[in-house]
């Protein structure tokens, strides 16, 4: 299964979109504390410890922008980052296992659901899947939520450098097949590594195209 390809111009557009002085905007622990819905938002979702914060840092070129922890469940709020008013990047709490009480995990889960269902300026959710493990049962639950809410989403494989070429190709093929009948799923799957930078330029290009498309209609 070939990965999506981008032109040099699209890669350059992605680089320009992420260039600049990125800053932390706000952490929201409830829907009431969300920032006003200005510009285009792109959210990153995924299981706990899948590498969301590492990928955010790789995309923005700011190693300390999003806090990284080896303890699952450390991201406990919706974290908003911006470089200008045109668009925002949102790092969501991880779902699945987390080193926290069941009450806290339930609260994070409801926050994720409420945000995905009701955020009018959310252009797409990028759902991160660990390339070493593929899609798990908890991922399917999130896919169902996104399908039912009619929120566009695209799968990004993380930690692709930690599997061989054949295993990665198999994971790409299996993931693409699993999405074939999903109503809101974008058909192309991207593979990335925050550690080596592989696939990061392509993900930037994908987001740049999305922001440009949605920006025209606003």
C-alpha positions in Angstrom: 0.0 0.0 0.0 1.8 3.2 -1.1 1.8 6.1 1.3 0.3 9.5 0.2 2.7 11.6 -1.9 3.0 15.4 -1.9 4.5 17.8 -4.3 7.5 19.9 -3.3 5.2 23.0 -3.2 2.8 21.2 -0.8 5.7 20.2 1.4 6.9 23.9 1.4 3.4 25.0 2.3 3.4 22.7 5.2 6.7 24.0 6.4 5.5 27.6 6.1 2.3 26.8 8.0 4.3 25.5 11.0 7.0 28.1 10.9 6.9 30.9 13.5 6.9 31.4 17.3 4.6 28.7 18.6 3.0 29.3 22.0 0.8 27.5 24.5 -2.6 29.2 24.4 -4.8 27.4 27.0 -5.5 24.2 28.8 -9.2 23.3 29.1 -10.4 20.8 31.6 -14.1 21.4 30.8 -16.1 22.5 27.8 -16.9 25.8 29.7 -13.1 26.6 29.8 -12.5 26.2 26.1 -11.2 29.2 24.2 -13.6 30.9 21.8 -13.8 29.0 18.5 -11.7 31.2 16.3 -9.8 30.1 13.2 -9.4 26.5 12.1 -8.7 23.8 14.7 -6.9 20.5 14.1 -7.0 18.0 17.0 -4.7 15.1 17.8 -6.3 12.1 19.5 -5.0 8.7 20.5 -4.4 6.1 23.1 -2.4 7.0 26.2 1.3 7.0 25.5 0.9 6.8 21.7 3.2 9.8 21.2 0.8 12.7 20.7 3.0 15.3 22.5 6.1 14.1 20.8 4.5 14.5 17.4 3.2 18.0 18.3 6.8 19.0 19.2 8.2 17.5 16.0 5.6 19.2 13.9 6.2 22.6 15.4 10.0 22.2 15.9 9.6 23.1 19.5 10.9 20.3 21.7 9.4 21.6 24.9 6.1 22.9 23.6 4.0 19.9 24.6 5.0 18.1 27.7 6.2 14.5 27.2 5.9 11.8 29.7 6.5 8.1 29.7 3.6 7.7 32.2 0.3 7.2 30.3 -2.4 9.6 31.1 -0.3 12.7 31.9 -2.1 14.9 29.4 -5.3 15.5 31.4 -6.8 18.5 29.5 -7.3 19.8 26.0 -4.1 21.7 25.3 -4.4 24.4 22.7 -1.3 25.7 20.8 -1.2 28.5 18.2 1.3 30.4 16.0 -1.2 33.0 14.7 -5.0 33.5 14.6 -5.4 31.5 11.4 -5.5 28.1 13.1 -4.8 26.1 16.3 -3.4 22.7 17.1 -5.1 20.8 20.0 -3.4 18.0 22.0 -6.2 15.9 23.5 -6.1 13.6 26.6 -5.1 10.1 25.8 -7.8 7.4 26.0 -7.5 3.9 27.2 -5.1 3.1 30.0 -4.1 6.0 32.3 -2.3 6.2 35.6 -5.3 7.9 37.3 -8.5 7.2 39.0 -11.5 5.9 37.1 -13.4 9.1 38.0 -10.7 11.2 36.3 -10.5 8.9 33.3 -14.2 9.1 32.9 -14.1 12.9 33.1 -11.4 13.1 30.4 -13.4 10.7 28.2 -16.5 12.8 28.5 -14.5 16.0 27.7 -13.1 14.4 24.6 -16.6 13.3 23.5 -18.1 16.7 24.1 -15.4 18.5 22.3 -15.5 16.3 19.2 -19.3 16.5 19.0 -19.7 20.2 19.4 -16.7 22.2 18.2 -17.9 24.0 15.1 -14.4 25.1 13.9 -12.8 21.6 14.2 -11.6 20.7 10.7 -10.3 17.3 11.4 -9.2 14.9 14.1 -5.9 13.1 13.5 -6.2 9.8 15.4 -2.7 8.4 16.3 -2.1 4.7 16.2 1.1 3.0 17.4 2.6 1.3 14.4 3.9 -1.5 16.6 0.4 -2.5 17.7 -2.1 -1.4 15.1 -5.8 -0.6 15.8 -7.1 -1.7 19.2 -10.6 -2.0 20.5 -10.5 1.5 22.2 -9.6 3.0 18.9 -12.7 1.6 17.3 -14.9 3.2 19.9 -13.4 6.6 19.0 -13.9 5.9 15.3 -17.6 5.2 16.1 -17.9 8.5 17.9 -16.3 10.5 15.1 -18.4 8.7 12.5 -21.6 9.4 14.4 -20.6 13.1 15.0 -19.7 13.4 11.3 -16.2 14.7 12.2 -13.6 14.1 9.6 -10.6 12.1 10.9 -7.4 10.7 9.5 -5.2 8.0 10.9 -1.5 8.7 11.6 0.8 5.8 12.5 3.4 6.8 15.1 6.7 5.2 16.1 7.1 3.9 12.6 10.9 3.8 13.1 10.4 1.0 15.6 9.0 -1.5 13.1 10.6 -3.0 10.0 9.5 -2.1 6.5 7.4 -5.2 6.0 5.6 -4.8 9.3 5.0 -1.2 8.6 3.6 -1.9 5.1 1.3 -4.6 6.7 0.1 -2.2 9.3 -0.6 0.5 6.7 -2.6 -2.0 4.6 -4.6 -3.4 7.6 -5.4 0.1 8.9 -6.5 1.3 5.5 -8.8 -1.8 5.1 -10.3 -1.2 8.5 -11.3 2.4 7.5 -12.8 1.5 4.2 -16.4 1.4 5.5 -16.0 4.3 8.0 -18.2 7.2 7.0 -16.0 10.1 8.3 -12.6 8.5 7.8 -10.1 10.1 5.4 -8.9 7.2 3.2 -5.2 7.9 3.3 -3.0 6.7 6.2 0.2 8.5 7.1 3.2 6.9 8.9 5.5 9.1 11.1 8.3 9.0 13.6 8.8 11.9 15.9 12.3 10.6 16.8 13.7 10.4 13.2 11.4 13.0 11.6 10.1 10.5 9.1 6.7 11.5 7.7 6.6 14.8 9.6 6.9 16.9 6.5 4.1 15.0 4.8 1.8 15.4 7.9 2.5 19.1 7.8 1.6 19.2 4.1 -1.6 17.3 4.8 -2.6 19.8 7.6 -1.7 22.8 5.4 -4.0 21.6 2.7 -6.8 21.1 5.2 -6.3 24.5 6.8 -6.3 26.2 3.4 -9.5 24.5 2.3 -11.3 25.3 5.5 -9.9 28.8 5.7 -11.5 29.7 2.4 -15.0 28.9 3.7 -14.7 30.9 6.9 
